[in-house]
């Protein structure tokens, strides 16, 4: 190694150590097929409301047991005006039936209860088998998390609107690998992006679409993260 190359290597190592390699570590994967392009994401970024940081609204209680707040209503309720509501099938099975392939339904449930199928995971691109016996392997993700929505303004909505948001199969719900959903938790784009960089553009488009549709803001840090993603969506 020449002295010049050695100096460059030392300089790069210093950047990695002290600058967190934010400049050097660029996503190189091409966006997954069907992802929005840069112009579409930038259009959404121009439309979404932006606030300095994520607030911390009090009294968030997702649970619906006795004494709990049940602030988004019972999980996967069919009793909402969300797409698919009042169809006689709970929201979780609605999502599985719509987003899985090779679906097998339980007989006698009018194509409601999903027994098995195949998931093309929208955050990793992997094909994951689903069976009701191991239902936790596939979970339903709120793209814009419920706790984040509560903090960013849903705490002021009427319960009916919150239930619609929590069960919106058109905009806000995705069937995903359980381990990925657990890792995402209630994080927003400033803290979480899909593990496969090819799906960053898809996720950015989905997240911003939900935010615009429900007039929910994003933080400045979220905007910065999504703006960086958009640059790789050409």
Legacy VTK file of the C-alpha trace (Angstrom):
# vtk DataFile Version 3.0
C-alpha trace
ASCII
DATASET POLYDATA
POINTS 234 float
0.000 0.000 0.000
1.376 3.407 -0.965
1.633 6.180 1.586
-1.137 8.065 -0.209
-3.498 5.090 -0.041
-2.542 4.535 3.578
-3.451 8.148 4.402
-6.809 7.719 2.634
-7.486 4.493 4.543
-6.691 6.159 7.871
-8.869 9.143 6.954
-11.801 6.883 6.033
-11.400 4.917 9.254
-11.514 8.145 11.227
-14.712 9.164 9.475
-16.286 5.806 10.213
-15.315 6.031 13.862
-16.175 9.648 14.579
-18.758 10.678 11.994
-20.890 7.563 12.168
-20.165 7.045 8.447
-23.333 8.963 7.531
-21.689 10.344 4.424
-20.018 7.134 3.275
-22.765 4.619 4.017
-25.142 5.165 1.103
-27.809 2.654 0.095
-26.723 0.949 -3.117
-29.689 -1.375 -3.723
-32.025 -0.482 -6.573
-35.573 0.238 -5.372
-37.841 -2.796 -5.369
-40.300 -3.036 -8.285
-43.407 -0.960 -7.702
-41.679 1.530 -5.402
-42.515 5.217 -5.802
-39.906 7.315 -7.535
-38.095 10.329 -6.153
-40.574 12.843 -7.566
-43.522 11.056 -5.947
-41.882 10.935 -2.533
-40.786 14.559 -2.761
-44.361 15.507 -3.654
-45.562 13.777 -0.500
-42.820 15.459 1.545
-44.033 18.810 0.260
-47.606 17.996 1.299
-47.019 16.567 4.780
-47.032 18.710 7.894
-43.721 18.900 9.748
-43.183 19.625 13.449
-39.882 20.084 15.296
-39.978 16.761 17.174
-42.270 13.961 18.298
-44.479 15.132 21.165
-45.184 12.941 24.160
-48.945 12.833 24.596
-50.162 11.413 27.888
-52.528 8.525 28.565
-51.699 6.209 25.666
-53.148 2.799 26.546
-53.640 0.360 23.690
-54.959 -2.493 25.814
-58.681 -3.079 26.234
-58.807 -5.088 29.440
-60.733 -3.790 32.419
-59.161 -0.540 33.576
-57.178 0.000 30.353
-57.734 2.929 28.017
-58.409 0.998 24.789
-57.690 4.262 22.966
-57.787 2.723 19.455
-60.634 0.344 20.226
-60.482 -3.466 20.331
-57.743 -4.947 18.168
-58.774 -5.769 14.578
-62.359 -4.680 15.078
-64.716 -5.112 12.135
-66.998 -2.470 13.606
-65.409 0.530 11.877
-65.870 2.643 8.749
-62.376 1.718 7.526
-62.053 -0.138 4.195
-63.233 -3.685 4.843
-65.184 -2.694 7.911
-68.577 -4.296 8.560
-67.787 -7.173 6.199
-68.161 -9.889 8.822
-64.422 -10.562 9.012
-61.900 -9.191 11.495
-59.250 -6.812 10.191
-56.294 -9.171 10.669
-57.869 -11.820 8.470
-58.878 -9.158 5.953
-55.211 -8.158 5.613
-53.972 -11.743 5.384
-56.597 -12.602 2.788
-55.713 -9.575 0.667
-51.925 -9.571 0.945
-50.954 -13.255 0.995
-50.902 -15.533 -2.020
-51.926 -19.195 -2.283
-54.425 -18.492 0.475
-56.381 -21.325 2.054
-59.449 -20.316 4.054
-61.187 -22.291 6.768
-64.313 -23.860 5.384
-67.561 -22.328 6.535
-66.073 -18.879 7.265
-67.082 -17.251 3.945
-63.445 -16.779 2.956
-62.584 -15.036 6.211
-60.326 -17.122 8.446
-56.960 -17.664 6.747
-55.376 -21.022 7.478
-52.283 -20.750 5.289
-50.619 -18.793 2.521
-47.401 -17.189 1.316
-46.166 -13.687 2.166
-43.839 -11.639 0.012
-42.538 -9.578 2.923
-42.740 -5.879 1.960
-39.800 -4.895 4.180
-37.306 -7.627 3.306
-38.474 -9.128 0.029
-38.324 -12.627 1.481
-41.034 -15.199 0.885
-42.416 -16.327 4.228
-44.943 -19.154 4.668
-47.947 -18.516 6.886
-49.893 -21.089 8.844
-52.488 -20.421 11.487
-50.693 -22.856 13.764
-47.723 -20.464 13.784
-49.658 -17.246 13.365
-47.076 -15.103 15.148
-44.600 -15.634 12.326
-46.643 -13.160 10.286
-47.897 -10.023 12.010
-49.816 -6.946 10.914
-47.811 -3.745 10.979
-49.246 -0.271 11.366
-46.976 1.579 8.938
-47.554 4.789 10.897
-47.475 3.288 14.413
-50.428 3.759 16.723
-48.314 5.152 19.572
-46.684 7.631 17.200
-50.079 8.659 15.831
-51.289 9.218 19.384
-48.315 11.466 20.088
-48.624 13.372 16.828
-52.308 14.241 17.200
-54.588 11.205 17.256
-55.065 11.714 20.996
-57.452 14.562 20.055
-59.494 12.506 17.591
-62.831 10.919 18.432
-62.651 7.190 19.127
-64.388 6.358 15.845
-61.623 8.079 13.867
-58.909 6.317 15.866
-60.554 2.944 15.255
-60.742 3.678 11.538
-57.040 4.525 11.523
-56.106 1.372 13.445
-58.009 -0.844 10.993
-57.307 0.891 7.683
-56.340 -1.924 5.318
-56.030 0.442 2.348
-53.370 2.770 3.712
-51.884 1.770 7.042
-51.735 -2.014 7.430
-49.170 -4.445 6.026
-48.639 -8.135 6.663
-44.950 -8.491 7.560
-42.523 -10.931 9.134
-43.126 -11.060 12.878
-39.499 -10.476 13.855
-39.298 -7.385 11.645
-42.524 -6.017 13.090
-41.199 -6.526 16.607
-37.973 -4.743 15.710
-39.857 -1.813 14.197
-42.157 -1.465 17.215
-43.416 2.135 17.516
-40.464 3.713 15.727
-40.827 6.321 13.010
-38.464 6.805 10.020
-35.875 8.721 12.014
-35.171 5.527 13.988
-36.231 2.706 11.672
-36.102 1.757 8.011
-36.703 -1.685 6.442
-33.729 -4.041 6.825
-33.465 -4.430 3.036
-32.516 -1.109 1.470
-34.388 -1.990 -1.717
-37.636 -1.437 0.208
-36.803 1.965 1.686
-38.568 3.830 -1.121
-41.688 1.676 -0.767
-41.774 2.273 2.982
-41.192 6.021 2.606
-44.068 6.280 0.163
-46.407 4.275 2.390
-45.500 6.206 5.541
-45.963 9.597 3.942
-49.198 8.574 2.246
-50.695 7.619 5.610
-49.478 10.869 7.157
-51.007 12.979 4.382
-54.229 10.965 4.264
-54.824 11.391 8.010
-53.250 14.834 8.314
-50.692 13.551 10.769
-47.358 15.382 10.912
-43.849 14.017 10.842
-40.883 15.312 12.818
-37.988 17.236 11.356
-35.791 14.187 11.953
-38.306 11.984 10.116
-38.314 14.424 7.209
-34.525 14.368 7.046
-34.484 10.566 6.987
-37.158 10.367 4.299
-35.481 13.059 2.225
-32.300 10.986 2.228
-34.296 7.954 1.159
-35.922 9.907 -1.688
-32.532 10.700 -3.183
-32.036 7.004 -3.923
-35.460 6.471 -5.493
-34.658 7.565 -9.057
LINES 1 235
234 0 1 2 3 4 5 6 7 8 9 10 11 12 13 14 15 16 17 18 19 20 21 22 23 24 25 26 27 28 29 30 31 32 33 34 35 36 37 38 39 40 41 42 43 44 45 46 47 48 49 50 51 52 53 54 55 56 57 58 59 60 61 62 63 64 65 66 67 68 69 70 71 72 73 74 75 76 77 78 79 80 81 82 83 84 85 86 87 88 89 90 91 92 93 94 95 96 97 98 99 100 101 102 103 104 105 106 107 108 109 110 111 112 113 114 115 116 117 118 119 120 121 122 123 124 125 126 127 128 129 130 131 132 133 134 135 136 137 138 139 140 141 142 143 144 145 146 147 148 149 150 151 152 153 154 155 156 157 158 159 160 161 162 163 164 165 166 167 168 169 170 171 172 173 174 175 176 177 178 179 180 181 182 183 184 185 186 187 188 189 190 191 192 193 194 195 196 197 198 199 200 201 202 203 204 205 206 207 208 209 210 211 212 213 214 215 216 217 218 219 220 221 222 223 224 225 226 227 228 229 230 231 232 233
